[in-house]
Amino acid sequence: MKYLYILIAIFLLTTSVYAQKTGWKELDTFHEMVPKLLHTAASGDLIPIKKNSTTLFNAAKKWQLSKLPKGSDTPQIKTGLDELTKDCTELDNAVKAGKPDDDLKLIADKTHKRFHAILSEVVINN
């Protein structure tokens, strides 16, 4: 039970940190899409991601090509953005190909985890 309280506390702290705008326009734009698209996919509602997978891909691509702010210009973040863009490409292609919902959910989950890994690196480096 003690560990559950610790996990809840960590979640609440990281959620408040992640909810803040970073000032990196492309990151913030992508971040605004996460609850609307990737969180809903995780809960089983795939309609938003099916309607907006290309928009998510475009936001990832713009973020990948953006100028990295001082402190975020690290190999880990650059590689993470490359991988995130690949994940969003895979998701967009899967939606367009009419892949089964279970496949879409798995790809969306992978994309979501990658996003949070990048966000963690940004927070650590700034």
C-alpha positions in Angstrom: 0.0 0.0 0.0 2.9 2.3 0.8 4.2 1.9 -2.7 0.9 2.7 -4.2 0.9 6.1 -2.4 4.4 6.7 -3.6 3.4 6.0 -7.2 0.4 8.3 -6.9 2.6 11.1 -5.5 5.1 10.7 -8.4 2.3 10.6 -10.9 0.8 13.8 -9.6 4.1 15.6 -9.5 5.1 14.6 -13.0 1.6 15.4 -14.3 1.9 19.0 -13.0 5.4 19.4 -14.5 4.2 18.0 -17.9 1.1 20.1 -18.0 3.1 23.3 -18.1 4.0 24.9 -21.4 7.6 24.6 -22.2 7.9 27.6 -24.6 9.1 25.2 -27.3 6.2 25.8 -29.7 6.4 22.5 -31.6 6.6 20.4 -28.4 3.7 22.3 -26.9 1.6 21.8 -30.1 2.3 18.1 -30.1 1.6 17.9 -26.3 -1.8 19.5 -26.7 -2.8 16.6 -29.0 -1.7 13.8 -26.6 -4.8 13.8 -24.4 -7.2 14.3 -27.3 -5.7 11.5 -29.4 -3.2 9.2 -27.6 -5.0 9.1 -24.2 -8.3 8.4 -25.8 -6.8 5.6 -27.9 -5.4 4.1 -24.6 -8.9 4.1 -23.2 -10.2 2.3 -26.3 -11.7 5.3 -28.2 -9.9 5.2 -31.5 -12.2 7.5 -33.4 -10.1 10.7 -32.7 -6.8 9.0 -33.8 -8.5 7.6 -36.9 -9.7 11.1 -37.8 -6.5 12.9 -36.9 -3.5 10.5 -37.4 -2.1 12.7 -40.3 -2.4 15.8 -38.1 -0.5 14.0 -35.3 2.2 12.9 -37.9 2.5 16.5 -39.2 2.9 17.9 -35.7 5.6 15.3 -35.0 7.4 16.1 -38.2 7.3 19.9 -37.5 8.7 19.2 -34.0 11.4 17.0 -35.4 12.5 19.7 -37.8 12.3 22.5 -35.4 15.2 24.3 -33.8 16.0 22.6 -30.6 16.2 25.0 -27.6 19.4 25.3 -25.7 19.6 22.4 -23.2 17.4 20.2 -25.4 19.9 19.9 -28.2 21.0 16.5 -27.1 21.5 13.2 -29.0 18.8 11.5 -26.8 16.2 14.1 -27.7 17.2 14.2 -31.4 17.0 10.4 -31.6 13.7 10.4 -29.6 12.2 12.9 -32.1 13.3 10.8 -35.0 11.7 7.7 -33.4 8.5 9.6 -32.5 8.2 10.7 -36.1 8.6 7.1 -37.2 6.0 6.0 -34.7 3.6 8.6 -35.9 4.3 7.6 -39.5 3.5 4.0 -38.6 0.3 5.0 -36.9 -0.8 7.2 -39.8 -0.1 4.4 -42.3 -1.9 1.8 -40.1 -5.0 4.1 -39.9 -4.9 4.7 -43.7 -4.5 0.9 -44.3 -7.5 0.1 -42.1 -5.5 -2.0 -39.7 -7.5 -3.6 -36.8 -8.2 -1.5 -33.7 -5.9 -3.7 -31.6 -3.0 -2.9 -33.9 -3.8 0.8 -33.8 -4.0 0.8 -30.0 -0.6 -0.9 -29.7 1.0 1.6 -32.1 -0.7 4.6 -30.3 0.6 3.2 -27.0 4.1 3.0 -28.3 3.9 6.5 -29.6 2.5 7.8 -26.3 5.4 6.2 -24.4 8.0 7.6 -26.8 6.5 11.1 -26.3 6.7 10.9 -22.6 10.3 9.6 -22.8 11.2 12.7 -24.9 9.3 15.0 -22.5 11.2 13.5 -19.6 14.5 14.2 -21.3 13.4 17.8 -22.0 12.5 18.3 -18.4 15.8 16.8 -17.1 17.9 18.9 -19.5 16.2 22.2 -18.8 
